[in-house]
Amino acid sequence: MDYRTLGRTGTKVSPLCLGAMMFGAWGNEDHDESIRIIHRALDAGINFIDTADVYSRGESEEIVGKALAGARRDNVVLATKVHGTMGDDPNEFGNSRRWIRREVENSLRRLGTDWIDLYQIHRPEEDTDIDETLGVLTDLVREGKVRYIGSSTFPASQIVEAQWVAGRRGRERFVCEQPPYSILVRGIENDVLPTCRRHGMGVIPWSPLAGGWLTGREDPSKSRRAERIPSRYDMSLPGNQRKLETVRELAKVADEAGISMIELALAFVIRHPAVTAAIIGPRTMEQLESQLGAPDVQLSDDVLDRIDEIVPPGVNVNPADGGWDNPALRPEARRR
Ligand SMILES: NC(=O)c1ccc[n+]([C@@H]2O[C@H](COP(=O)([O-])OP(=O)(O)OC[C@H]3O[C@@H](n4cnc5c(N)ncnc54)[C@H](OP(=O)(O)O)[C@@H]3O)[C@@H](O)[C@H]2O)c1
């Protein structure tokens, strides 16, 4: 595996990061199988795991913790996130000092570890001053509970603001951003990717297969995830029809290049010069196996040009995808 440096930290990570969102009630409820998938990924050379407190309300972190118990923990760069709603109390949510202080302890306990390598803010939060958030994160780094801090799905303007506040106030800075990115969702090429490069930040995209659209499945609406988030796979919506037509065009490109759609999609993401690692999200062992070979796939200029003809740079095929929100992260009560 050809390891890459996470931003300017000097820490080396594999070009595939194992996302743990599908381990637990949101995806695979079999803990033993989920642990076998994690171990297989580590044995294949993946050394980077991403989870979040909110994934299956803590269950994903618990599964990752069980998988890393013992000697495996030291060699894994372990990332998790905070921000999503974890309870009915209005303060069990968000980016405040009060909540992060409490929730980091919950994550450490569930993960069965003394430290988190990359602690990410899952979404920006309009009611919380970024200086408050960076302040508590800085304390956690100084206490040794967290090694690095990052953001997720921040617009470019807020990425810059966070860097500016960190420099001005002497806070720790976000070393990496976790945005949505795939052949179908290229919006971040306009501003987030160049901004991260200018600030020496790593970039670890989520949903590189567009949440199951770029898998070669004939009918993406058969995705397991359609049960949980129907609007993303509802074919009566024009944006999803456009995605279906685009996927059919891309399937021809993959066929002619002699690679699978999954390899085309993952190689496209990890070959972008601003990208550090693509976060894959297998639910089963077969799905993991189908993705492990992607870092060895080279896409020719001709293939990249054909992709650009089908989905121009900077374009989200379905404009609604640019601001993908996870409903679990955004309680109705907080929408004003
Ligand atoms: N920061 C954020 O806001 C955010 C948001 C989303 C995800 N993430 C992170 O990114 C990771 C990856 O996201 P993602 O799960 O959306 O990634 P993805 O790779 O775009 O989609 C994964 C889905 O693709 C389908 N799939 C994969 N391999 C397949 C195969 N061989 N055949 C058929 N279908 C296949 C499965 O869908 P089915 O389950 O339907 O079979 C699987 O759940 C997550 O685990 C999480 O760590 C972060």
PDBQT file of the ligand as one rigid body, heavy atoms in Angstrom, charges set to zero:
ROOT
HETATM    1  N1  LIG A 401     -18.748  13.126   7.314  1.00  0.00    +0.000 N 
HETATM    2  C1  LIG A 401     -19.934  12.764   6.907  1.00  0.00    +0.000 C 
HETATM    3  O1  LIG A 401     -20.909  13.506   6.999  1.00  0.00    +0.000 OA
HETATM    4  C2  LIG A 401     -20.107  11.395   6.305  1.00  0.00    +0.000 A 
HETATM    5  C3  LIG A 401     -21.284  11.072   5.615  1.00  0.00    +0.000 A 
HETATM    6  C4  LIG A 401     -21.388   9.787   5.077  1.00  0.00    +0.000 A 
HETATM    7  C5  LIG A 401     -20.345   8.885   5.229  1.00  0.00    +0.000 A 
HETATM    8  N2  LIG A 401     -19.214   9.240   5.921  1.00  0.00    +0.000 N 
HETATM    9  C6  LIG A 401     -18.075   8.309   6.081  1.00  0.00    +0.000 C 
HETATM   10  O2  LIG A 401     -17.730   7.796   4.816  1.00  0.00    +0.000 OA
HETATM   11  C7  LIG A 401     -17.827   6.374   4.821  1.00  0.00    +0.000 C 
HETATM   12  C8  LIG A 401     -18.266   5.897   3.474  1.00  0.00    +0.000 C 
HETATM   13  O3  LIG A 401     -19.529   6.478   3.144  1.00  0.00    +0.000 OA
HETATM   14  P1  LIG A 401     -20.569   5.639   2.318  1.00  0.00    +0.000 P 
HETATM   15  O4  LIG A 401     -20.885   4.382   3.079  1.00  0.00    +0.000 OA
HETATM   16  O5  LIG A 401     -21.669   6.529   1.940  1.00  0.00    +0.000 OA
HETATM   17  O6  LIG A 401     -19.654   5.257   1.051  1.00  0.00    +0.000 OA
HETATM   18  P2  LIG A 401     -19.945   4.729  -0.392  1.00  0.00    +0.000 P 
HETATM   19  O7  LIG A 401     -18.732   3.911  -0.715  1.00  0.00    +0.000 OA
HETATM   20  O8  LIG A 401     -20.285   5.844  -1.278  1.00  0.00    +0.000 OA
HETATM   21  O9  LIG A 401     -21.216   3.780  -0.290  1.00  0.00    +0.000 OA
HETATM   22  C9  LIG A 401     -21.163   2.550   0.399  1.00  0.00    +0.000 C 
HETATM   23  C10 LIG A 401     -22.325   1.700  -0.066  1.00  0.00    +0.000 C 
HETATM   24  O10 LIG A 401     -22.086   1.257  -1.394  1.00  0.00    +0.000 OA
HETATM   25  C11 LIG A 401     -22.672  -0.006  -1.563  1.00  0.00    +0.000 C 
HETATM   26  N3  LIG A 401     -21.625  -0.956  -2.016  1.00  0.00    +0.000 N 
HETATM   27  C12 LIG A 401     -20.322  -0.984  -1.687  1.00  0.00    +0.000 A 
HETATM   28  N4  LIG A 401     -19.700  -2.017  -2.307  1.00  0.00    +0.000 NA
HETATM   29  C13 LIG A 401     -20.632  -2.636  -3.066  1.00  0.00    +0.000 A 
HETATM   30  C14 LIG A 401     -20.626  -3.762  -3.928  1.00  0.00    +0.000 A 
HETATM   31  N5  LIG A 401     -19.495  -4.445  -4.162  1.00  0.00    +0.000 N 
HETATM   32  N6  LIG A 401     -21.793  -4.102  -4.533  1.00  0.00    +0.000 NA
HETATM   33  C15 LIG A 401     -22.931  -3.408  -4.316  1.00  0.00    +0.000 A 
HETATM   34  N7  LIG A 401     -22.995  -2.337  -3.495  1.00  0.00    +0.000 NA
HETATM   35  C16 LIG A 401     -21.863  -1.959  -2.874  1.00  0.00    +0.000 A 
HETATM   36  C17 LIG A 401     -23.241  -0.457  -0.222  1.00  0.00    +0.000 C 
HETATM   37  O11 LIG A 401     -24.625  -0.104  -0.231  1.00  0.00    +0.000 OA
HETATM   38  P3  LIG A 401     -25.724  -1.091   0.487  1.00  0.00    +0.000 P 
HETATM   39  O12 LIG A 401     -25.444  -0.985   1.950  1.00  0.00    +0.000 OA
HETATM   40  O13 LIG A 401     -27.004  -0.476   0.044  1.00  0.00    +0.000 OA
HETATM   41  O14 LIG A 401     -25.487  -2.472  -0.040  1.00  0.00    +0.000 OA
HETATM   42  C18 LIG A 401     -22.480   0.428   0.747  1.00  0.00    +0.000 C 
HETATM   43  O15 LIG A 401     -23.202   0.657   1.940  1.00  0.00    +0.000 OA
HETATM   44  C19 LIG A 401     -18.749   6.040   6.002  1.00  0.00    +0.000 C 
HETATM   45  O16 LIG A 401     -18.525   4.758   6.520  1.00  0.00    +0.000 OA
HETATM   46  C20 LIG A 401     -18.381   7.118   6.969  1.00  0.00    +0.000 C 
HETATM   47  O17 LIG A 401     -17.198   6.753   7.689  1.00  0.00    +0.000 OA
HETATM   48  C21 LIG A 401     -19.092  10.476   6.450  1.00  0.00    +0.000 A 
ENDROOT
TORSDOF 0
